[in-house]
């Protein structure tokens, strides 16, 4: 299920379905605020608010044929590239405070 932000765009929804090979469901409400409805006392629990506020308005099914084959080829190529370049990539970047930072002059800068 997708809602809000770029997820409101039909193109993004269809691309996500195509790239993942999974159906993407769009909600009727553009910005459902499930937990707020529970906190505000409108519903008893998250399960009931989800069924009450997250009705599906549209289903995006993954493309088949050439588009599906293209995404599968990209996914396989990405896996090959990652396995070959993992060591080189880690040499260019450093893990700092939960994120990756590009090394400069061989040393990773500390965030300020």
N, C-alpha and C positions, 0 to 999 in steps of 0.2 A: 504494500500500500504506500502511496506517495502523496504528499501534499506540501504546499508552501514553497517559497523561494523559486528556484529554477524549476522545481518539480511541478509547477503550475503550467508549464509550457508543454503542449502536445508533442513537439519535436523532442524534447528531453525525455518525456515519458516513453516515446516510441524507441528512441535510441537506447534507453536503458533496457527495455524489453528485448530488443535485438541483440545487444551486446551480452546480456546475461543468459539469453535463451529461456527466460522465465516471464510469465504474465505479470504485468504491472497494473495494479488497481488504483484508480484515482478516486478520491473522496468527493462527496457532494460539497462539503464545506472546504473552502480554499485553505483555511488555517484552523483546523480543528484543535481546540485546546482542551484535551481530555482531562488532564489532571486538575486544571482550573475548575472544571465543572464538578469534579468530585470535592475539591477543597471548598467550593462555594455552596455545597450542599444540594446541588441540583440532582445528583445521582448518588447512590449508595457506595458504589465501588467502580474501579476502572473498567471491569468487564461490562458492566451495564452501560456506562457512558460510551464505551467503544461501540456497542451495538446501537445505541441511541443516536450518536452523533457522527459515526464514521460510515455512513452508507456509501456504497460504491456507485459512482456516477458513470464511469466508463472503464472498460477493460482494454488494455493494450497487449496484443499477442505478438510474440516474436515473429519476425519475418522468416520465411523458409527459402529454400533454393540458394541462389547466388549470394544474397545478403548474409544468410546464415553461414554459408561456406566461408565468406570473407571474414566474418567475425571469428570463426573457429581457427582460421589460418593466422589471424592476428594474435589470438590467444596463445597458440602453439609457438609462434615466433617470439612472443614476449617471454615465455617460459625458457626458451633456449637462450635468449639474450641475457636474461637474469642469471641463469646458471653459469654462463661463460664469463659474465662481467661482474659477478658478485665481489670477487676479491679486488678487482681494479676499482670498483665503485667505493668499497669501504676504505680504500687507500686515499681517495679524494675527499671523503666526508668523515666527520666525526660525530659521535652521539653526545650531545650536550643538553642537559636538563630536559630529557624526554624527546628531543627533536634532533634532526640531522642538520649540521652546519658544514658548509663547504670549507675545507682547509685553505689557509692562505700561507704561503711560504713554509709549508710543511707542518704548521701547527694550527689547531682549531682555535679561533678566537672565542673568548668567553663573552656571553651576552651581558649587556649592562642593565 
